[in-house]
Amino acid sequence: MKYVVYILLSEKLGTYYTGLTNNLVKRIATHNQGGKKYTTKGIPWKVVKTYDCKDRSEAVRLEQKIKKRGIKRYLEEN
């Protein structure tokens, strides 16, 4: 099953959020409807970058790499 690692931006808060999913449209809708506790305050969220992954394990590794490096720094370098 194909997974996507995504990076969102809340212009309201000036912060980024990264996550992974196998249904990007549904997940973004959930974030923007207040369905996730962490992202509720940042509505509306905009997708700034997506990375396609072949499976969940690859997506988890990439998400961890992005978070470890820092989302903003990772975006600037890649």
Backbone torsions as a table, in degrees:
resi	resn	phi	psi	omega
1	MET	NA	135.6	-178.3
2	LYS	-79.9	137.4	177.0
3	TYR	-121.9	158.0	179.1
4	VAL	-127.8	132.0	169.1
5	VAL	-96.8	131.1	-175.9
6	TYR	-126.4	151.8	174.5
7	ILE	-122.0	127.1	-180.0
8	LEU	-110.6	154.3	175.5
9	LEU	-125.7	131.9	170.7
10	SER	-103.9	107.2	178.5
11	GLU	-68.4	-28.5	178.4
12	LYS	-60.2	-44.8	-179.0
13	LEU	-97.8	-18.0	-175.8
14	GLY	70.8	33.1	-178.2
15	THR	-127.3	160.2	177.5
16	TYR	-108.3	158.6	175.4
17	TYR	-141.8	140.0	175.7
18	THR	-126.2	147.8	179.1
19	GLY	-158.5	-176.8	177.7
20	LEU	-138.2	154.0	-177.9
21	THR	-162.8	164.4	171.6
22	ASN	-107.1	3.5	177.3
23	ASN	-144.0	86.8	-173.4
24	LEU	-62.4	-44.0	-177.5
25	VAL	-60.0	-46.1	-179.9
26	LYS	-65.4	-42.2	-177.9
27	ARG	-65.7	-42.1	179.4
28	ILE	-64.6	-41.2	177.1
29	ALA	-60.1	-41.5	178.6
30	THR	-61.8	-45.1	178.5
31	HIS	-60.9	-42.6	-175.7
32	ASN	-81.1	-7.3	175.9
33	GLN	-103.6	6.0	178.5
34	GLY	81.2	22.1	-177.1
35	GLY	-80.8	-8.6	178.6
36	LYS	-123.1	125.9	-173.8
37	LYS	-55.6	-46.0	-175.1
38	TYR	-65.3	-33.7	-173.5
39	THR	-98.1	-1.1	-176.7
40	THR	-58.4	-43.2	-176.1
41	LYS	-68.9	-19.5	-175.5
42	GLY	-95.3	4.6	-177.4
43	ILE	-59.0	134.4	2.6
44	PRO	-87.6	144.7	176.7
45	TRP	-99.0	139.6	177.5
46	LYS	-117.7	138.2	176.7
47	VAL	-74.8	124.2	178.0
48	VAL	-108.0	-22.8	-179.3
49	LYS	-161.0	142.6	173.5
50	THR	-131.8	149.8	177.6
51	TYR	-131.2	120.9	177.3
52	ASP	-78.0	136.7	179.0
53	CYS	-128.0	149.1	-175.5
54	LYS	-74.1	-27.9	179.6
55	ASP	-155.2	176.5	-175.7
56	ARG	-64.2	-39.9	-177.4
57	SER	-63.8	-39.4	176.2
58	GLU	-64.7	-40.2	179.5
59	ALA	-64.8	-41.8	179.0
60	VAL	-62.4	-43.7	179.0
61	ARG	-61.5	-43.5	179.8
62	LEU	-66.8	-43.5	178.9
63	GLU	-59.1	-44.2	178.6
64	GLN	-63.6	-40.5	178.8
65	LYS	-61.8	-43.4	179.8
66	ILE	-63.9	-46.9	-178.6
67	LYS	-65.7	-38.7	180.0
68	LYS	-64.9	-41.3	-178.4
69	ARG	-74.5	-28.9	-172.8
70	GLY	102.9	126.6	-172.6
71	ILE	-60.5	-48.1	-177.5
72	LYS	-62.4	-44.6	179.2
73	ARG	-64.2	-41.0	179.8
74	TYR	-61.0	-43.2	178.9
75	LEU	-62.7	-41.2	-179.4
76	GLU	-65.6	-33.9	-176.8
77	GLU	-87.2	-18.4	-175.1
78	ASN	-120.9	NA	NA
